[in-house]
Amino acid sequence: MENYIVSQSNDLVLATYTMTTKEKQLLLACVSQIDSREGAREITKQTKFTITVEQIRDVFYNKGNDKNLFRDLSEVSARLQDRKATIHIAEGDKLVTNFVSAVRFQKFKGRVILTFAEDILPYLTELKANFTKYRLIEISQLSSTHAIRLYELIVCWTGLFTYKQEFELDDFRYVMGVSGKYKQFGQLKESVIDKAIAEINEHTDFNISVEYRKVGRTFVSMTLRFHKKSLAKLEDKKGKISEEMLSAIVRSNQFEADYNDYHRLSGQGKRDRDAFRSEMKNFIATYPEDFEEKPLENYLK
């Protein structure tokens, strides 16, 4: 399962919910079984998703911590059935729905069978635009539910060509599903922010840096910056990539000559130099693997 693709509507990625790490892992293991491409098999409220002890062990467990797996899987499945997501549809319009409508436990076969709630299905299957996807293996080494949550948000934001996010601290608590918890800044930083960033930086294809803003003696907001590790050579000492550096690369005459027929460019980007530069800055940050034939730092010389 580790190479399965997890695809979700951006609205669901940005939804608000509370979930433990193991609940999130089980949910994503089920989501990764859905093929949301056009022409794939139809998924309905009757469709069953089977997760075995072996699948969970192979993807999410290290040797030595896989005792009592079916008991754990059963308990996690039961709790997941009670979890709800609040999906913000429009101003003043939101949907509150369960993720899972039913769970069947098959102890002697070492598996559970889940059925998704009807109202959550469109956010997992009708994905023609504005959705987030990544391989299940990308989050297999993340032990914190906050790290998984933040990773999904970063994949979503970069897909929207956004590489920086600013939050008031209370807004960040809300987004991470910990409203009312970690009221002291030190608690939030140590238990949520630092742990999530450390795990993502160590185990995934992204690097994140964070800065905080104080008013008087009180921390009030934070700024996250993130990019693919493939761009590490463009980082400054604080692990950031500046807008000025990306602008300098795409203004290079040699860069323009090398990539004027880049396959992701729009028609406007191929005709207009300003559009080319604007689009290519986003493409470098989002798809750095497309630019590995020649080191990007060469274009700064």
Residue pairs with C-beta under 8 A, 6 or more apart in sequence:
1 29
1 32
1 33
1 55
1 58
1 59
1 136
2 58
2 59
2 135
2 136
2 137
2 140
3 135
3 136
3 137
4 32
4 33
4 135
4 136
5 32
5 133
5 134
5 135
5 136
6 28
6 31
6 32
6 133
6 134
6 135
6 136
6 139
7 31
7 34
7 36
7 124
7 127
7 131
7 132
7 133
8 31
8 123
8 124
8 127
8 131
8 132
8 133
8 152
9 122
9 123
9 124
9 126
9 127
9 130
9 131
9 132
10 130
10 131
10 132
10 156
10 159
10 160
11 87
11 88
11 89
11 123
11 130
12 85
12 87
12 120
12 123
12 124
13 132
13 152
13 153
13 155
13 156
14 88
14 153
14 156
14 175
15 85
15 86
15 87
15 88
16 85
16 86
16 88
16 174
16 175
16 177
17 83
17 84
17 85
17 86
17 99
17 177
18 83
18 177
18 178
19 27
19 80
19 83
19 145
19 177
20 76
20 79
20 145
21 142
21 143
21 144
21 145
21 148
22 60
22 72
22 76
23 76
23 79
23 80
23 83
23 145
24 145
24 148
24 149
25 56
25 59
25 60
25 139
25 148
26 51
26 56
26 73
26 76
26 77
26 80
26 114
27 80
27 99
27 100
28 136
28 139
28 148
29 51
29 55
29 56
29 59
29 60
29 136
30 49
30 51
30 114
30 116
31 124
32 136
33 49
34 43
34 124
34 125
35 41
36 124
36 125
36 126
36 127
36 131
38 128
43 116
43 121
43 124
43 125
44 121
45 101
45 115
45 116
45 117
45 118
45 121
46 115
47 115
47 116
48 104
48 113
48 114
48 115
49 113
49 114
49 115
49 116
50 111
50 112
50 113
51 73
51 111
51 112
51 113
51 114
52 109
52 110
52 111
53 69
53 70
53 73
53 110
53 111
54 110
56 69
56 73
57 66
57 69
59 136
59 137
59 140
60 140
61 69
69 110
70 107
70 110
73 112
74 105
74 107
74 112
77 100
77 103
77 105
77 112
77 114
78 103
80 99
80 100
80 103
80 114
81 98
81 100
81 101
81 102
81 103
82 98
83 98
83 99
83 100
84 96
84 97
84 98
84 99
85 96
85 97
85 98
85 99
85 120
86 94
86 95
86 96
87 94
87 95
87 96
87 97
87 123
88 94
89 95
95 119
97 117
97 119
97 120
98 117
98 120
99 116
99 117
99 120
100 114
100 115
100 116
100 117
101 115
101 116
101 117
101 118
102 114
102 115
103 112
103 113
103 114
103 115
104 112
104 113
104 114
105 112
106 112
106 113
116 124
132 152
132 155
132 156
132 159
133 155
134 151
134 152
134 155
138 151
138 204
138 205
139 147
139 148
139 151
139 152
139 204
141 199
141 202
141 203
141 204
142 148
142 151
142 199
142 200
142 203
142 204
143 199
144 195
144 196
144 199
146 176
146 178
146 192
146 195
146 196
147 195
147 196
147 199
147 200
149 176
149 177
149 196
150 176
150 196
150 197
150 200
150 208
151 200
151 204
151 206
153 165
153 175
154 200
154 206
154 208
154 224
154 226
157 163
157 165
157 226
158 226
158 227
158 228
158 285
158 286
159 286
161 282
161 285
161 286
163 225
163 226
163 227
163 241
163 285
164 223
164 224
164 225
164 226
165 223
165 224
166 221
166 222
166 223
166 224
167 175
167 221
167 222
167 223
167 224
168 220
168 221
169 185
169 188
169 219
169 220
169 221
169 222
170 179
172 188
172 193
172 222
173 179
173 180
173 181
173 182
173 188
176 192
178 188
178 192
182 188
182 191
182 192
185 218
185 219
193 210
193 222
197 208
197 209
197 210
200 206
200 208
201 207
201 208
205 228
205 229
205 230
206 226
206 227
206 228
206 229
207 226
207 227
207 228
207 229
207 232
207 235
207 239
208 224
208 225
208 226
208 239
209 224
209 225
209 226
209 238
209 239
209 240
210 222
210 223
210 224
210 225
211 222
211 223
211 225
212 219
212 221
212 222
212 223
213 219
213 220
213 221
213 222
213 223
214 220
225 239
225 240
225 241
227 235
227 241
227 285
227 288
228 285
228 286
228 288
228 289
230 288
230 289
230 292
231 241
231 284
231 285
231 288
231 296
233 295
233 296
233 297
234 241
234 245
234 246
234 296
234 297
235 241
236 242
241 285
243 281
245 300
246 281
246 284
246 285
247 277
247 281
248 299
248 300
249 255
249 281
249 284
249 296
249 299
249 300
250 256
250 276
250 277
250 280
250 281
250 284
251 277
252 299
252 300
254 299
255 280
255 299
256 273
256 276
258 294
259 280
259 291
260 270
260 276
261 270
262 280
262 283
262 290
264 279
264 283
264 287
264 290
265 276
265 279
265 280
265 283
266 275
266 279
268 275
269 275
269 276
269 278
269 279
269 280
270 276
283 290
284 291
284 296
288 296
